[in-house]
Amino acid sequence: MIRISNAAKAVTAALSAGAAAAVTAVQDQAVTSGETVTIVLAVLGALGITYAVPNRPRSDA
């Protein structure tokens, strides 16, 4: 089984959240300062929350 560290998991989640927010922001061909704040908060939120939640321990069953 492949083990993924908390840091790799958090970076992947942050990139995914940032990309989703960025795609939504550029729908009107312009990115406003409010949309930039939303993108940054999505990245930081996903990074922090995903890093803080531990991976489930492996069961022996």
PDBQT receptor file of N, H, CA, C and O in Angstrom, charges set to zero:
ATOM      1  N   MET A   1       0.840  -1.181   0.000  1.00  0.00    +0.000 N 
ATOM      2  CA  MET A   1       0.000   0.000   0.000  1.00  0.00    +0.000 C 
ATOM      3  C   MET A   1       0.883   1.241   0.000  1.00  0.00    +0.000 C 
ATOM      4  O   MET A   1       1.889   1.290   0.707  1.00  0.00    +0.000 OA
ATOM      5  N   ILE A   2       0.521   2.211  -0.766  1.00  0.00    +0.000 N 
ATOM      6  H   ILE A   2      -0.296   2.172  -1.340  1.00  0.00    +0.000 HD
ATOM      7  CA  ILE A   2       1.291   3.449  -0.873  1.00  0.00    +0.000 C 
ATOM      8  C   ILE A   2       0.947   4.365   0.305  1.00  0.00    +0.000 C 
ATOM      9  O   ILE A   2      -0.224   4.588   0.611  1.00  0.00    +0.000 OA
ATOM     10  N   ARG A   3       1.980   4.887   0.955  1.00  0.00    +0.000 N 
ATOM     11  H   ARG A   3       2.931   4.706   0.706  1.00  0.00    +0.000 HD
ATOM     12  CA  ARG A   3       1.760   5.810   2.061  1.00  0.00    +0.000 C 
ATOM     13  C   ARG A   3       1.953   7.232   1.552  1.00  0.00    +0.000 C 
ATOM     14  O   ARG A   3       2.963   7.543   0.921  1.00  0.00    +0.000 OA
ATOM     15  N   ILE A   4       0.994   8.076   1.825  1.00  0.00    +0.000 N 
ATOM     16  H   ILE A   4       0.174   7.823   2.337  1.00  0.00    +0.000 HD
ATOM     17  CA  ILE A   4       1.064   9.474   1.416  1.00  0.00    +0.000 C 
ATOM     18  C   ILE A   4       1.227  10.324   2.671  1.00  0.00    +0.000 C 
ATOM     19  O   ILE A   4       0.440  10.204   3.610  1.00  0.00    +0.000 OA
ATOM     20  N   SER A   5       2.224  11.163   2.691  1.00  0.00    +0.000 N 
ATOM     21  H   SER A   5       2.863  11.260   1.928  1.00  0.00    +0.000 HD
ATOM     22  CA  SER A   5       2.454  11.995   3.862  1.00  0.00    +0.000 C 
ATOM     23  C   SER A   5       1.381  13.071   3.971  1.00  0.00    +0.000 C 
ATOM     24  O   SER A   5       0.686  13.384   3.004  1.00  0.00    +0.000 OA
ATOM     25  N   ASN A   6       1.267  13.623   5.167  1.00  0.00    +0.000 N 
ATOM     26  H   ASN A   6       1.832  13.368   5.952  1.00  0.00    +0.000 HD
ATOM     27  CA  ASN A   6       0.296  14.698   5.399  1.00  0.00    +0.000 C 
ATOM     28  C   ASN A   6       0.607  15.914   4.534  1.00  0.00    +0.000 C 
ATOM     29  O   ASN A   6      -0.307  16.582   4.049  1.00  0.00    +0.000 OA
ATOM     30  N   ALA A   7       1.881  16.201   4.342  1.00  0.00    +0.000 N 
ATOM     31  H   ALA A   7       2.623  15.659   4.736  1.00  0.00    +0.000 HD
ATOM     32  CA  ALA A   7       2.256  17.379   3.554  1.00  0.00    +0.000 C 
ATOM     33  C   ALA A   7       1.869  17.212   2.093  1.00  0.00    +0.000 C 
ATOM     34  O   ALA A   7       1.352  18.149   1.486  1.00  0.00    +0.000 OA
ATOM     35  N   ALA A   8       2.107  16.045   1.519  1.00  0.00    +0.000 N 
ATOM     36  H   ALA A   8       2.527  15.283   2.013  1.00  0.00    +0.000 HD
ATOM     37  CA  ALA A   8       1.745  15.805   0.118  1.00  0.00    +0.000 C 
ATOM     38  C   ALA A   8       0.239  15.844  -0.064  1.00  0.00    +0.000 C 
ATOM     39  O   ALA A   8      -0.265  16.373  -1.055  1.00  0.00    +0.000 OA
ATOM     40  N   LYS A   9      -0.465  15.286   0.890  1.00  0.00    +0.000 N 
ATOM     41  H   LYS A   9      -0.056  14.857   1.695  1.00  0.00    +0.000 HD
ATOM     42  CA  LYS A   9      -1.927  15.295   0.847  1.00  0.00    +0.000 C 
ATOM     43  C   LYS A   9      -2.450  16.734   0.923  1.00  0.00    +0.000 C 
ATOM     44  O   LYS A   9      -3.385  17.090   0.206  1.00  0.00    +0.000 OA
ATOM     45  N   ALA A  10      -1.858  17.549   1.775  1.00  0.00    +0.000 N 
ATOM     46  H   ALA A  10      -1.098  17.260   2.357  1.00  0.00    +0.000 HD
ATOM     47  CA  ALA A  10      -2.294  18.924   1.942  1.00  0.00    +0.000 C 
ATOM     48  C   ALA A  10      -1.988  19.770   0.701  1.00  0.00    +0.000 C 
ATOM     49  O   ALA A  10      -2.808  20.591   0.291  1.00  0.00    +0.000 OA
ATOM     50  N   VAL A  11      -0.822  19.572   0.112  1.00  0.00    +0.000 N 
ATOM     51  H   VAL A  11      -0.155  18.905   0.445  1.00  0.00    +0.000 HD
ATOM     52  CA  VAL A  11      -0.464  20.334  -1.097  1.00  0.00    +0.000 C 
ATOM     53  C   VAL A  11      -1.406  19.988  -2.245  1.00  0.00    +0.000 C 
ATOM     54  O   VAL A  11      -1.840  20.872  -2.984  1.00  0.00    +0.000 OA
ATOM     55  N   THR A  12      -1.718  18.715  -2.392  1.00  0.00    +0.000 N 
ATOM     56  H   THR A  12      -1.365  17.998  -1.791  1.00  0.00    +0.000 HD
ATOM     57  CA  THR A  12      -2.640  18.298  -3.444  1.00  0.00    +0.000 C 
ATOM     58  C   THR A  12      -4.023  18.906  -3.239  1.00  0.00    +0.000 C 
ATOM     59  O   THR A  12      -4.648  19.364  -4.196  1.00  0.00    +0.000 OA
ATOM     60  N   ALA A  13      -4.496  18.914  -2.019  1.00  0.00    +0.000 N 
ATOM     61  H   ALA A  13      -3.988  18.542  -1.242  1.00  0.00    +0.000 HD
ATOM     62  CA  ALA A  13      -5.799  19.512  -1.724  1.00  0.00    +0.000 C 
ATOM     63  C   ALA A  13      -5.780  21.018  -1.975  1.00  0.00    +0.000 C 
ATOM     64  O   ALA A  13      -6.750  21.571  -2.494  1.00  0.00    +0.000 OA
ATOM     65  N   ALA A  14      -4.685  21.683  -1.612  1.00  0.00    +0.000 N 
ATOM     66  H   ALA A  14      -3.897  21.234  -1.191  1.00  0.00    +0.000 HD
ATOM     67  CA  ALA A  14      -4.586  23.125  -1.820  1.00  0.00    +0.000 C 
ATOM     68  C   ALA A  14      -4.567  23.476  -3.306  1.00  0.00    +0.000 C 
ATOM     69  O   ALA A  14      -5.213  24.434  -3.730  1.00  0.00    +0.000 OA
ATOM     70  N   LEU A  15      -3.830  22.705  -4.089  1.00  0.00    +0.000 N 
ATOM     71  H   LEU A  15      -3.305  21.926  -3.745  1.00  0.00    +0.000 HD
ATOM     72  CA  LEU A  15      -3.798  22.951  -5.537  1.00  0.00    +0.000 C 
ATOM     73  C   LEU A  15      -5.163  22.721  -6.171  1.00  0.00    +0.000 C 
ATOM     74  O   LEU A  15      -5.572  23.470  -7.058  1.00  0.00    +0.000 OA
ATOM     75  N   SER A  16      -5.858  21.701  -5.723  1.00  0.00    +0.000 N 
ATOM     76  H   SER A  16      -5.525  21.093  -5.003  1.00  0.00    +0.000 HD
ATOM     77  CA  SER A  16      -7.190  21.415  -6.262  1.00  0.00    +0.000 C 
ATOM     78  C   SER A  16      -8.177  22.523  -5.918  1.00  0.00    +0.000 C 
ATOM     79  O   SER A  16      -8.941  22.967  -6.776  1.00  0.00    +0.000 OA
ATOM     80  N   ALA A  17      -8.162  22.967  -4.674  1.00  0.00    +0.000 N 
ATOM     81  H   ALA A  17      -7.542  22.606  -3.977  1.00  0.00    +0.000 HD
ATOM     82  CA  ALA A  17      -9.071  24.027  -4.255  1.00  0.00    +0.000 C 
ATOM     83  C   ALA A  17      -8.743  25.342  -4.959  1.00  0.00    +0.000 C 
ATOM     84  O   ALA A  17      -9.648  26.066  -5.375  1.00  0.00    +0.000 OA
ATOM     85  N   GLY A  18      -7.456  25.651  -5.095  1.00  0.00    +0.000 N 
ATOM     86  H   GLY A  18      -6.721  25.063  -4.758  1.00  0.00    +0.000 HD
ATOM     87  CA  GLY A  18      -7.054  26.874  -5.781  1.00  0.00    +0.000 C 
ATOM     88  C   GLY A  18      -7.426  26.850  -7.249  1.00  0.00    +0.000 C 
ATOM     89  O   GLY A  18      -7.871  27.858  -7.796  1.00  0.00    +0.000 OA
ATOM     90  N   ALA A  19      -7.247  25.708  -7.888  1.00  0.00    +0.000 N 
ATOM     91  H   ALA A  19      -6.886  24.889  -7.443  1.00  0.00    +0.000 HD
ATOM     92  CA  ALA A  19      -7.603  25.590  -9.306  1.00  0.00    +0.000 C 
ATOM     93  C   ALA A  19      -9.104  25.737  -9.507  1.00  0.00    +0.000 C 
ATOM     94  O   ALA A  19      -9.543  26.401 -10.446  1.00  0.00    +0.000 OA
ATOM     95  N   ALA A  20      -9.885  25.127  -8.641  1.00  0.00    +0.000 N 
ATOM     96  H   ALA A  20      -9.528  24.588  -7.878  1.00  0.00    +0.000 HD
ATOM     97  CA  ALA A  20     -11.341  25.240  -8.757  1.00  0.00    +0.000 C 
ATOM     98  C   ALA A  20     -11.805  26.686  -8.567  1.00  0.00    +0.000 C 
ATOM     99  O   ALA A  20     -12.669  27.166  -9.301  1.00  0.00    +0.000 OA
ATOM    100  N   ALA A  21     -11.235  27.365  -7.593  1.00  0.00    +0.000 N 
ATOM    101  H   ALA A  21     -10.533  26.975  -6.998  1.00  0.00    +0.000 HD
ATOM    102  CA  ALA A  21     -11.600  28.761  -7.360  1.00  0.00    +0.000 C 
ATOM    103  C   ALA A  21     -11.126  29.650  -8.505  1.00  0.00    +0.000 C 
ATOM    104  O   ALA A  21     -11.828  30.585  -8.891  1.00  0.00    +0.000 OA
ATOM    105  N   ALA A  22      -9.952  29.373  -9.050  1.00  0.00    +0.000 N 
ATOM    106  H   ALA A  22      -9.382  28.613  -8.736  1.00  0.00    +0.000 HD
ATOM    107  CA  ALA A  22      -9.423  30.183 -10.154  1.00  0.00    +0.000 C 
ATOM    108  C   ALA A  22     -10.255  29.997 -11.421  1.00  0.00    +0.000 C 
ATOM    109  O   ALA A  22     -10.526  30.968 -12.126  1.00  0.00    +0.000 OA
ATOM    110  N   VAL A  23     -10.658  28.776 -11.715  1.00  0.00    +0.000 N 
ATOM    111  H   VAL A  23     -10.437  27.987 -11.141  1.00  0.00    +0.000 HD
ATOM    112  CA  VAL A  23     -11.492  28.529 -12.897  1.00  0.00    +0.000 C 
ATOM    113  C   VAL A  23     -12.809  29.276 -12.780  1.00  0.00    +0.000 C 
ATOM    114  O   VAL A  23     -13.289  29.853 -13.756  1.00  0.00    +0.000 OA
ATOM    115  N   THR A  24     -13.385  29.268 -11.606  1.00  0.00    +0.000 N 
ATOM    116  H   THR A  24     -12.995  28.800 -10.814  1.00  0.00    +0.000 HD
ATOM    117  CA  THR A  24     -14.632  30.002 -11.390  1.00  0.00    +0.000 C 
ATOM    118  C   THR A  24     -14.414  31.507 -11.531  1.00  0.00    +0.000 C 
ATOM    119  O   THR A  24     -15.267  32.211 -12.071  1.00  0.00    +0.000 OA
ATOM    120  N   ALA A  25     -13.274  32.000 -11.049  1.00  0.00    +0.000 N 
ATOM    121  H   ALA A  25     -12.581  31.428 -10.610  1.00  0.00    +0.000 HD
ATOM    122  CA  ALA A  25     -13.004  33.439 -11.077  1.00  0.00    +0.000 C 
ATOM    123  C   ALA A  25     -12.792  33.970 -12.487  1.00  0.00    +0.000 C 
ATOM    124  O   ALA A  25     -13.140  35.120 -12.757  1.00  0.00    +0.000 OA
ATOM    125  N   VAL A  26     -12.238  33.184 -13.389  1.00  0.00    +0.000 N 
ATOM    126  H   VAL A  26     -11.955  32.250 -13.170  1.00  0.00    +0.000 HD
ATOM    127  CA  VAL A  26     -11.931  33.692 -14.728  1.00  0.00    +0.000 C 
ATOM    128  C   VAL A  26     -13.057  33.459 -15.737  1.00  0.00    +0.000 C 
ATOM    129  O   VAL A  26     -12.852  33.646 -16.937  1.00  0.00    +0.000 OA
ATOM    130  N   GLN A  27     -14.204  33.066 -15.285  1.00  0.00    +0.000 N 
ATOM    131  H   GLN A  27     -14.370  32.914 -14.310  1.00  0.00    +0.000 HD
ATOM    132  CA  GLN A  27     -15.323  32.846 -16.193  1.00  0.00    +0.000 C 
ATOM    133  C   GLN A  27     -15.723  34.118 -16.940  1.00  0.00    +0.000 C 
ATOM    134  O   GLN A  27     -16.193  34.045 -18.076  1.00  0.00    +0.000 OA
ATOM    135  N   ASP A  28     -15.544  35.271 -16.319  1.00  0.00    +0.000 N 
ATOM    136  H   ASP A  28     -15.162  35.330 -15.397  1.00  0.00    +0.000 HD
ATOM    137  CA  ASP A  28     -15.908  36.536 -16.959  1.00  0.00    +0.000 C 
ATOM    138  C   ASP A  28     -14.712  37.260 -17.575  1.00  0.00    +0.000 C 
ATOM    139  O   ASP A  28     -14.791  38.454 -17.864  1.00  0.00    +0.000 OA
ATOM    140  N   GLN A  29     -13.606  36.544 -17.777  1.00  0.00    +0.000 N 
ATOM    141  H   GLN A  29     -13.542  35.574 -17.543  1.00  0.00    +0.000 HD
ATOM    142  CA  GLN A  29     -12.385  37.052 -18.404  1.00  0.00    +0.000 C 
ATOM    143  C   GLN A  29     -11.647  38.108 -17.581  1.00  0.00    +0.000 C 
ATOM    144  O   GLN A  29     -10.782  38.801 -18.117  1.00  0.00    +0.000 OA
ATOM    145  N   ALA A  30     -11.965  38.244 -16.309  1.00  0.00    +0.000 N 
ATOM    146  H   ALA A  30     -12.667  37.681 -15.874  1.00  0.00    +0.000 HD
ATOM    147  CA  ALA A  30     -11.271  39.188 -15.438  1.00  0.00    +0.000 C 
ATOM    148  C   ALA A  30     -11.287  38.645 -14.014  1.00  0.00    +0.000 C 
ATOM    149  O   ALA A  30     -12.251  38.008 -13.590  1.00  0.00    +0.000 OA
ATOM    150  N   VAL A  31     -10.214  38.904 -13.290  1.00  0.00    +0.000 N 
ATOM    151  H   VAL A  31      -9.431  39.421 -13.634  1.00  0.00    +0.000 HD
ATOM    152  CA  VAL A  31     -10.134  38.482 -11.895  1.00  0.00    +0.000 C 
ATOM    153  C   VAL A  31     -10.087  39.733 -11.026  1.00  0.00    +0.000 C 
ATOM    154  O   VAL A  31      -9.145  40.522 -11.113  1.00  0.00    +0.000 OA
ATOM    155  N   THR A  32     -11.097  39.910 -10.194  1.00  0.00    +0.000 N 
ATOM    156  H   THR A  32     -11.862  39.270 -10.123  1.00  0.00    +0.000 HD
ATOM    157  CA  THR A  32     -11.155  41.077  -9.316  1.00  0.00    +0.000 C 
ATOM    158  C   THR A  32     -10.389  40.795  -8.032  1.00  0.00    +0.000 C 
ATOM    159  O   THR A  32      -9.956  39.669  -7.783  1.00  0.00    +0.000 OA
ATOM    160  N   SER A  33     -10.231  41.827  -7.229  1.00  0.00    +0.000 N 
ATOM    161  H   SER A  33     -10.582  42.741  -7.431  1.00  0.00    +0.000 HD
ATOM    162  CA  SER A  33      -9.511  41.636  -5.967  1.00  0.00    +0.000 C 
ATOM    163  C   SER A  33     -10.288  40.723  -5.024  1.00  0.00    +0.000 C 
ATOM    164  O   SER A  33      -9.682  39.963  -4.269  1.00  0.00    +0.000 OA
ATOM    165  N   GLY A  34     -11.597  40.782  -5.053  1.00  0.00    +0.000 N 
ATOM    166  H   GLY A  34     -12.090  41.400  -5.666  1.00  0.00    +0.000 HD
ATOM    167  CA  GLY A  34     -12.405  39.888  -4.228  1.00  0.00    +0.000 C 
ATOM    168  C   GLY A  34     -12.240  38.435  -4.633  1.00  0.00    +0.000 C 
ATOM    169  O   GLY A  34     -12.197  37.548  -3.780  1.00  0.00    +0.000 OA
ATOM    170  N   GLU A  35     -12.148  38.189  -5.929  1.00  0.00    +0.000 N 
ATOM    171  H   GLU A  35     -12.182  38.909  -6.622  1.00  0.00    +0.000 HD
ATOM    172  CA  GLU A  35     -11.937  36.829  -6.412  1.00  0.00    +0.000 C 
ATOM    173  C   GLU A  35     -10.541  36.328  -6.057  1.00  0.00    +0.000 C 
ATOM    174  O   GLU A  35     -10.353  35.145  -5.775  1.00  0.00    +0.000 OA
ATOM    175  N   THR A  36      -9.563  37.230  -6.073  1.00  0.00    +0.000 N 
ATOM    176  H   THR A  36      -9.715  38.192  -6.302  1.00  0.00    +0.000 HD
ATOM    177  CA  THR A  36      -8.213  36.859  -5.673  1.00  0.00    +0.000 C 
ATOM    178  C   THR A  36      -8.179  36.450  -4.207  1.00  0.00    +0.000 C 
ATOM    179  O   THR A  36      -7.524  35.474  -3.841  1.00  0.00    +0.000 OA
ATOM    180  N   VAL A  37      -8.881  37.194  -3.381  1.00  0.00    +0.000 N 
ATOM    181  H   VAL A  37      -9.413  37.986  -3.679  1.00  0.00    +0.000 HD
ATOM    182  CA  VAL A  37      -8.960  36.848  -1.959  1.00  0.00    +0.000 C 
ATOM    183  C   VAL A  37      -9.625  35.485  -1.785  1.00  0.00    +0.000 C 
ATOM    184  O   VAL A  37      -9.193  34.689  -0.952  1.00  0.00    +0.000 OA
ATOM    185  N   THR A  38     -10.662  35.214  -2.554  1.00  0.00    +0.000 N 
ATOM    186  H   THR A  38     -11.014  35.861  -3.230  1.00  0.00    +0.000 HD
ATOM    187  CA  THR A  38     -11.340  33.919  -2.491  1.00  0.00    +0.000 C 
ATOM    188  C   THR A  38     -10.402  32.785  -2.870  1.00  0.00    +0.000 C 
ATOM    189  O   THR A  38     -10.399  31.741  -2.218  1.00  0.00    +0.000 OA
ATOM    190  N   ILE A  39      -9.609  32.976  -3.913  1.00  0.00    +0.000 N 
ATOM    191  H   ILE A  39      -9.611  33.825  -4.442  1.00  0.00    +0.000 HD
ATOM    192  CA  ILE A  39      -8.653  31.947  -4.339  1.00  0.00    +0.000 C 
ATOM    193  C   ILE A  39      -7.625  31.690  -3.240  1.00  0.00    +0.000 C 
ATOM    194  O   ILE A  39      -7.335  30.539  -2.911  1.00  0.00    +0.000 OA
ATOM    195  N   VAL A  40      -7.081  32.752  -2.679  1.00  0.00    +0.000 N 
ATOM    196  H   VAL A  40      -7.316  33.687  -2.946  1.00  0.00    +0.000 HD
ATOM    197  CA  VAL A  40      -6.065  32.609  -1.627  1.00  0.00    +0.000 C 
ATOM    198  C   VAL A  40      -6.654  31.920  -0.400  1.00  0.00    +0.000 C 
ATOM    199  O   VAL A  40      -6.013  31.047   0.184  1.00  0.00    +0.000 OA
ATOM    200  N   LEU A  41      -7.857  32.300  -0.007  1.00  0.00    +0.000 N 
ATOM    201  H   LEU A  41      -8.378  33.009  -0.482  1.00  0.00    +0.000 HD
ATOM    202  CA  LEU A  41      -8.483  31.674   1.154  1.00  0.00    +0.000 C 
ATOM    203  C   LEU A  41      -8.817  30.203   0.900  1.00  0.00    +0.000 C 
ATOM    204  O   LEU A  41      -8.730  29.382   1.813  1.00  0.00    +0.000 OA
ATOM    205  N   ALA A  42      -9.197  29.871  -0.325  1.00  0.00    +0.000 N 
ATOM    206  H   ALA A  42      -9.268  30.538  -1.066  1.00  0.00    +0.000 HD
ATOM    207  CA  ALA A  42      -9.462  28.468  -0.651  1.00  0.00    +0.000 C 
ATOM    208  C   ALA A  42      -8.187  27.640  -0.537  1.00  0.00    +0.000 C 
ATOM    209  O   ALA A  42      -8.206  26.534   0.003  1.00  0.00    +0.000 OA
ATOM    210  N   VAL A  43      -7.085  28.176  -1.043  1.00  0.00    +0.000 N 
ATOM    211  H   VAL A  43      -7.070  29.075  -1.482  1.00  0.00    +0.000 HD
ATOM    212  CA  VAL A  43      -5.805  27.464  -0.967  1.00  0.00    +0.000 C 
ATOM    213  C   VAL A  43      -5.366  27.310   0.485  1.00  0.00    +0.000 C 
ATOM    214  O   VAL A  43      -5.012  26.212   0.912  1.00  0.00    +0.000 OA
ATOM    215  N   LEU A  44      -5.387  28.388   1.234  1.00  0.00    +0.000 N 
ATOM    216  H   LEU A  44      -5.674  29.281   0.887  1.00  0.00    +0.000 HD
ATOM    217  CA  LEU A  44      -4.929  28.327   2.625  1.00  0.00    +0.000 C 
ATOM    218  C   LEU A  44      -5.843  27.458   3.487  1.00  0.00    +0.000 C 
ATOM    219  O   LEU A  44      -5.367  26.721   4.350  1.00  0.00    +0.000 OA
ATOM    220  N   GLY A  45      -7.146  27.544   3.256  1.00  0.00    +0.000 N 
ATOM    221  H   GLY A  45      -7.533  28.143   2.555  1.00  0.00    +0.000 HD
ATOM    222  CA  GLY A  45      -8.084  26.723   4.016  1.00  0.00    +0.000 C 
ATOM    223  C   GLY A  45      -7.890  25.248   3.750  1.00  0.00    +0.000 C 
ATOM    224  O   GLY A  45      -7.841  24.446   4.683  1.00  0.00    +0.000 OA
ATOM    225  N   ALA A  46      -7.781  24.887   2.494  1.00  0.00    +0.000 N 
ATOM    226  H   ALA A  46      -7.821  25.538   1.736  1.00  0.00    +0.000 HD
ATOM    227  CA  ALA A  46      -7.571  23.475   2.157  1.00  0.00    +0.000 C 
ATOM    228  C   ALA A  46      -6.231  22.984   2.679  1.00  0.00    +0.000 C 
ATOM    229  O   ALA A  46      -6.128  21.861   3.173  1.00  0.00    +0.000 OA
ATOM    230  N   LEU A  47      -5.209  23.816   2.573  1.00  0.00    +0.000 N 
ATOM    231  H   LEU A  47      -5.293  24.728   2.171  1.00  0.00    +0.000 HD
ATOM    232  CA  LEU A  47      -3.880  23.436   3.051  1.00  0.00    +0.000 C 
ATOM    233  C   LEU A  47      -3.890  23.189   4.555  1.00  0.00    +0.000 C 
ATOM    234  O   LEU A  47      -3.390  22.166   5.023  1.00  0.00    +0.000 OA
ATOM    235  N   GLY A  48      -4.451  24.112   5.300  1.00  0.00    +0.000 N 
ATOM    236  H   GLY A  48      -4.858  24.942   4.919  1.00  0.00    +0.000 HD
ATOM    237  CA  GLY A  48      -4.462  23.999   6.762  1.00  0.00    +0.000 C 
ATOM    238  C   GLY A  48      -5.339  22.884   7.276  1.00  0.00    +0.000 C 
ATOM    239  O   GLY A  48      -4.931  22.127   8.158  1.00  0.00    +0.000 OA
ATOM    240  N   ILE A  49      -6.545  22.771   6.735  1.00  0.00    +0.000 N 
ATOM    241  H   ILE A  49      -6.876  23.385   6.019  1.00  0.00    +0.000 HD
ATOM    242  CA  ILE A  49      -7.476  21.757   7.227  1.00  0.00    +0.000 C 
ATOM    243  C   ILE A  49      -6.986  20.360   6.862  1.00  0.00    +0.000 C 
ATOM    244  O   ILE A  49      -7.027  19.452   7.693  1.00  0.00    +0.000 OA
ATOM    245  N   THR A  50      -6.530  20.183   5.644  1.00  0.00    +0.000 N 
ATOM    246  H   THR A  50      -6.496  20.920   4.970  1.00  0.00    +0.000 HD
ATOM    247  CA  THR A  50      -6.078  18.858   5.228  1.00  0.00    +0.000 C 
ATOM    248  C   THR A  50      -4.814  18.446   5.964  1.00  0.00    +0.000 C 
ATOM    249  O   THR A  50      -4.642  17.265   6.264  1.00  0.00    +0.000 OA
ATOM    250  N   TYR A  51      -3.934  19.376   6.260  1.00  0.00    +0.000 N 
ATOM    251  H   TYR A  51      -4.074  20.336   6.016  1.00  0.00    +0.000 HD
ATOM    252  CA  TYR A  51      -2.711  19.038   6.992  1.00  0.00    +0.000 C 
ATOM    253  C   TYR A  51      -3.035  18.685   8.442  1.00  0.00    +0.000 C 
ATOM    254  O   TYR A  51      -2.387  17.820   9.031  1.00  0.00    +0.000 OA
ATOM    255  N   ALA A  52      -4.038  19.355   9.019  1.00  0.00    +0.000 N 
ATOM    256  H   ALA A  52      -4.564  20.057   8.540  1.00  0.00    +0.000 HD
ATOM    257  CA  ALA A  52      -4.372  19.139  10.430  1.00  0.00    +0.000 C 
ATOM    258  C   ALA A  52      -5.068  17.805  10.674  1.00  0.00    +0.000 C 
ATOM    259  O   ALA A  52      -4.944  17.243  11.762  1.00  0.00    +0.000 OA
ATOM    260  N   VAL A  53      -5.792  17.289   9.698  1.00  0.00    +0.000 N 
ATOM    261  H   VAL A  53      -5.893  17.745   8.814  1.00  0.00    +0.000 HD
ATOM    262  CA  VAL A  53      -6.515  16.031   9.869  1.00  0.00    +0.000 C 
ATOM    263  C   VAL A  53      -5.560  14.871   9.600  1.00  0.00    +0.000 C 
ATOM    264  O   VAL A  53      -5.000  14.765   8.509  1.00  0.00    +0.000 OA
ATOM    265  N   PRO A  54      -5.373  14.005  10.589  1.00  0.00    +0.000 N 
ATOM    266  CA  PRO A  54      -4.429  12.903  10.393  1.00  0.00    +0.000 C 
ATOM    267  C   PRO A  54      -4.979  11.825   9.457  1.00  0.00    +0.000 C 
ATOM    268  O   PRO A  54      -6.191  11.673   9.309  1.00  0.00    +0.000 OA
ATOM    269  N   ASN A  55      -4.079  11.094   8.841  1.00  0.00    +0.000 N 
ATOM    270  H   ASN A  55      -3.094  11.218   8.962  1.00  0.00    +0.000 HD
ATOM    271  CA  ASN A  55      -4.482   9.954   8.025  1.00  0.00    +0.000 C 
ATOM    272  C   ASN A  55      -5.030   8.861   8.937  1.00  0.00    +0.000 C 
ATOM    273  O   ASN A  55      -4.591   8.721  10.078  1.00  0.00    +0.000 OA
ATOM    274  N   ARG A  56      -5.970   8.102   8.441  1.00  0.00    +0.000 N 
ATOM    275  H   ARG A  56      -6.327   8.216   7.514  1.00  0.00    +0.000 HD
ATOM    276  CA  ARG A  56      -6.551   7.017   9.224  1.00  0.00    +0.000 C 
ATOM    277  C   ARG A  56      -5.494   5.932   9.437  1.00  0.00    +0.000 C 
ATOM    278  O   ARG A  56      -4.786   5.560   8.500  1.00  0.00    +0.000 OA
ATOM    279  N   PRO A  57      -5.388   5.426  10.666  1.00  0.00    +0.000 N 
ATOM    280  CA  PRO A  57      -4.410   4.357  10.888  1.00  0.00    +0.000 C 
ATOM    281  C   PRO A  57      -4.794   3.096  10.120  1.00  0.00    +0.000 C 
ATOM    282  O   PRO A  57      -5.974   2.811   9.915  1.00  0.00    +0.000 OA
ATOM    283  N   ARG A  58      -3.796   2.363   9.709  1.00  0.00    +0.000 N 
ATOM    284  H   ARG A  58      -2.838   2.594   9.875  1.00  0.00    +0.000 HD
ATOM    285  CA  ARG A  58      -4.018   1.149   8.935  1.00  0.00    +0.000 C 
ATOM    286  C   ARG A  58      -4.541   0.046   9.840  1.00  0.00    +0.000 C 
ATOM    287  O   ARG A  58      -3.985  -0.202  10.911  1.00  0.00    +0.000 OA
ATOM    288  N   SER A  59      -5.600  -0.610   9.416  1.00  0.00    +0.000 N 
ATOM    289  H   SER A  59      -6.051  -0.409   8.547  1.00  0.00    +0.000 HD
ATOM    290  CA  SER A  59      -6.150  -1.704  10.222  1.00  0.00    +0.000 C 
ATOM    291  C   SER A  59      -5.466  -3.010   9.835  1.00  0.00    +0.000 C 
ATOM    292  O   SER A  59      -5.032  -3.183   8.696  1.00  0.00    +0.000 OA
ATOM    293  N   ASP A  60      -5.379  -3.902  10.771  1.00  0.00    +0.000 N 
ATOM    294  H   ASP A  60      -5.732  -3.762  11.696  1.00  0.00    +0.000 HD
ATOM    295  CA  ASP A  60      -4.737  -5.195  10.540  1.00  0.00    +0.000 C 
ATOM    296  C   ASP A  60      -5.701  -6.227   9.985  1.00  0.00    +0.000 C 
ATOM    297  O   ASP A  60      -5.282  -7.320   9.604  1.00  0.00    +0.000 OA
ATOM    298  N   ALA A  61      -6.968  -5.904   9.933  1.00  0.00    +0.000 N 
ATOM    299  H   ALA A  61      -7.308  -5.016  10.243  1.00  0.00    +0.000 HD
ATOM    300  CA  ALA A  61      -7.976  -6.875   9.498  1.00  0.00    +0.000 C 
ATOM    301  C   ALA A  61      -8.013  -7.094   8.037  1.00  0.00    +0.000 C 
ATOM    302  O   ALA A  61      -8.820  -7.887   7.552  1.00  0.00    +0.000 OA
TER     303      ALA A  61
